[in-house]
Amino acid sequence: MIAGPAREGLCLLQGMLVCGCCGRKLTVRYTGNGGLYPTYECNRARRDALTSKTCVSTKATPIDTAIGDRMLSAVTPVTIELALKALTALEERDRDIGAQWRRRIERARYEADLAERRYEAVDPANRLIAATLEGRWNEALQRVAELESELKSFERQTLRTVTADQKQQILALANNFPKLWIAPTTTPRDRKRMLRVLIKDITVSRGPDRHLKLQIRWQGGATETIDLLLPPRLPDAVRYPTDVVEQIKHLAEDHDDCEIAELLDGAGMKSATGKRFTAKMIQWVRFKHAIPALAPPTGTLSVRDIAQRYGINPSVIYYWIETGVIDAQRRKPGVPYAITLTDDADRDLRERIANSSRIKPSSRSVTVKGAV
């Protein structure tokens, strides 16, 4: 499969990627705000209703970076010098082959001259012999013409000739190639053209997990495979590691959310997005991993415990705390209330619920143990 011509666009490998699943070329799709995020994908089989899944779909930046780095490592003065030595050996081989062609032409010309002398020496009256010799002479001339045409074709297509000055320029280019590659004046189209000088095509195949296999086919016929690990997806990148979750779970036994955030910041730890921990972050982690908040002191009840005990809404409990009906304490703002409920307070609350026209206790009231 021949790579297409270098075109405009941000994607370095546009037209050079081949799907390792179906063998079709990967296309480019630009997504995001203004098409700033290019993606390589092969969805031809899905569009043709042959499958329900896309063969390959991956962001372009990791692949472009990997191939660009490999190209920079390939174009070095050492590799260019080895290539020039190989080219010199090929030049010598081509000269030897050309010399063999010329010797064959000289032999064919000698046979043509010999056939001409034989034809001129024959008696014209002997027409049969003259016609035979004339035919052999024509065949010898035709053979000379064929060999000369084959030699010209060989020299035009195969003969490799690089002057000494050109070789020095190529070595100098190898030293300046990294600067040329990253120069701001080098356009994406220029990089694509340079890439096509060395690489013929690249086959992309899915690997395990977030791995891709890139099989590079160089212009000289050599192949190599690069195992590329793609960056994690955004949800995986911002997900908290297991050790952080376990540490928060352990700290939640004796500390509230604010204290846990302060302790983690004091230890130099950062959130999944690289920011300082806050109480809301800790609260979110506890919610996602079902980590209970700091339990009230022994012998006290929380607002939820009281609400479940009488089968009423927790907002009624908060109202009673604000109005002083319930004596509740907490160490600092933002942490759960610790309520001590005496027998007299329990009777008073039950009477309030029974005499209130707006508070209707639930029939599924729960008796919570541990009240004082």
ChimeraX attribute file (.defattr): number of C-alpha atoms within 10 A of each C-alpha:
attribute: neighborCount
match mode: 1-to-1
recipient: residues
	/A:1	11
	/A:2	8
	/A:3	17
	/A:4	11
	/A:5	13
	/A:6	20
	/A:7	15
	/A:8	13
	/A:9	14
	/A:10	19
	/A:11	23
	/A:12	24
	/A:13	24
	/A:14	22
	/A:15	20
	/A:16	23
	/A:17	25
	/A:18	24
	/A:19	20
	/A:20	20
	/A:21	13
	/A:22	14
	/A:23	13
	/A:24	17
	/A:25	24
	/A:26	25
	/A:27	19
	/A:28	20
	/A:29	15
	/A:30	17
	/A:31	12
	/A:32	8
	/A:33	7
	/A:34	7
	/A:35	10
	/A:36	10
	/A:37	15
	/A:38	18
	/A:39	18
	/A:40	22
	/A:41	21
	/A:42	25
	/A:43	22
	/A:44	17
	/A:45	15
	/A:46	13
	/A:47	12
	/A:48	9
	/A:49	10
	/A:50	9
	/A:51	12
	/A:52	11
	/A:53	13
	/A:54	13
	/A:55	21
	/A:56	19
	/A:57	17
	/A:58	15
	/A:59	19
	/A:60	21
	/A:61	16
	/A:62	14
	/A:63	21
	/A:64	16
	/A:65	12
	/A:66	15
	/A:67	19
	/A:68	17
	/A:69	12
	/A:70	13
	/A:71	17
	/A:72	13
	/A:73	11
	/A:74	14
	/A:75	18
	/A:76	18
	/A:77	17
	/A:78	13
	/A:79	14
	/A:80	19
	/A:81	16
	/A:82	12
	/A:83	12
	/A:84	17
	/A:85	12
	/A:86	12
	/A:87	15
	/A:88	15
	/A:89	13
	/A:90	16
	/A:91	17
	/A:92	15
	/A:93	14
	/A:94	18
	/A:95	16
	/A:96	12
	/A:97	16
	/A:98	17
	/A:99	13
	/A:100	13
	/A:101	18
	/A:102	15
	/A:103	12
	/A:104	15
	/A:105	19
	/A:106	14
	/A:107	13
	/A:108	19
	/A:109	17
	/A:110	14
	/A:111	19
	/A:112	21
	/A:113	15
	/A:114	14
	/A:115	21
	/A:116	18
	/A:117	13
	/A:118	15
	/A:119	20
	/A:120	13
	/A:121	11
	/A:122	13
	/A:123	10
	/A:124	12
	/A:125	8
	/A:126	9
	/A:127	11
	/A:128	10
	/A:129	14
	/A:130	18
	/A:131	13
	/A:132	11
	/A:133	20
	/A:134	17
	/A:135	14
	/A:136	18
	/A:137	21
	/A:138	14
	/A:139	15
	/A:140	21
	/A:141	18
	/A:142	14
	/A:143	17
	/A:144	20
	/A:145	15
	/A:146	12
	/A:147	17
	/A:148	16
	/A:149	11
	/A:150	12
	/A:151	18
	/A:152	14
	/A:153	12
	/A:154	15
	/A:155	15
	/A:156	10
	/A:157	8
	/A:158	12
	/A:159	17
	/A:160	16
	/A:161	15
	/A:162	11
	/A:163	8
	/A:164	9
	/A:165	8
	/A:166	11
	/A:167	14
	/A:168	13
	/A:169	11
	/A:170	16
	/A:171	19
	/A:172	13
	/A:173	17
	/A:174	21
	/A:175	15
	/A:176	14
	/A:177	16
	/A:178	16
	/A:179	12
	/A:180	14
	/A:181	18
	/A:182	11
	/A:183	10
	/A:184	9
	/A:185	9
	/A:186	12
	/A:187	14
	/A:188	18
	/A:189	17
	/A:190	16
	/A:191	17
	/A:192	22
	/A:193	14
	/A:194	14
	/A:195	19
	/A:196	19
	/A:197	10
	/A:198	15
	/A:199	20
	/A:200	19
	/A:201	24
	/A:202	25
	/A:203	20
	/A:204	24
	/A:205	18
	/A:206	18
	/A:207	13
	/A:208	8
	/A:209	9
	/A:210	12
	/A:211	14
	/A:212	19
	/A:213	18
	/A:214	23
	/A:215	19
	/A:216	21
	/A:217	17
	/A:218	16
	/A:219	13
	/A:220	9
	/A:221	9
	/A:222	9
	/A:223	14
	/A:224	10
	/A:225	13
	/A:226	14
	/A:227	13
	/A:228	16
	/A:229	16
	/A:230	15
	/A:231	12
	/A:232	11
	/A:233	10
	/A:234	8
	/A:235	8
	/A:236	11
	/A:237	12
	/A:238	13
	/A:239	14
	/A:240	14
	/A:241	11
	/A:242	9
	/A:243	9
	/A:244	16
	/A:245	18
	/A:246	13
	/A:247	12
	/A:248	21
	/A:249	20
	/A:250	13
	/A:251	19
	/A:252	20
	/A:253	13
	/A:254	13
	/A:255	17
	/A:256	20
	/A:257	24
	/A:258	17
	/A:259	16
	/A:260	23
	/A:261	25
	/A:262	15
	/A:263	16
	/A:264	19
	/A:265	16
	/A:266	11
	/A:267	9
	/A:268	9
	/A:269	15
	/A:270	14
	/A:271	18
	/A:272	16
	/A:273	11
	/A:274	9
	/A:275	10
	/A:276	16
	/A:277	22
	/A:278	17
	/A:279	16
	/A:280	12
	/A:281	16
	/A:282	23
	/A:283	18
	/A:284	13
	/A:285	18
	/A:286	18
	/A:287	12
	/A:288	10
	/A:289	11
	/A:290	10
	/A:291	19
	/A:292	12
	/A:293	19
	/A:294	15
	/A:295	18
	/A:296	18
	/A:297	13
	/A:298	11
	/A:299	13
	/A:300	19
	/A:301	23
	/A:302	18
	/A:303	21
	/A:304	16
	/A:305	18
	/A:306	21
	/A:307	20
	/A:308	18
	/A:309	17
	/A:310	21
	/A:311	19
	/A:312	20
	/A:313	17
	/A:314	15
	/A:315	12
	/A:316	13
	/A:317	18
	/A:318	17
	/A:319	12
	/A:320	15
	/A:321	17
	/A:322	12
	/A:323	10
	/A:324	10
	/A:325	14
	/A:326	19
	/A:327	15
	/A:328	20
	/A:329	15
	/A:330	13
	/A:331	9
	/A:332	9
	/A:333	7
	/A:334	11
	/A:335	17
	/A:336	20
	/A:337	23
	/A:338	20
	/A:339	23
	/A:340	19
	/A:341	20
	/A:342	11
	/A:343	10
	/A:344	8
	/A:345	14
	/A:346	15
	/A:347	12
	/A:348	14
	/A:349	17
	/A:350	13
	/A:351	11
	/A:352	11
	/A:353	16
	/A:354	13
	/A:355	11
	/A:356	11
	/A:357	8
	/A:358	8
	/A:359	14
	/A:360	14
	/A:361	17
	/A:362	13
	/A:363	9
	/A:364	11
	/A:365	13
	/A:366	14
	/A:367	13
	/A:368	13
	/A:369	11
	/A:370	11
	/A:371	17
	/A:372	13
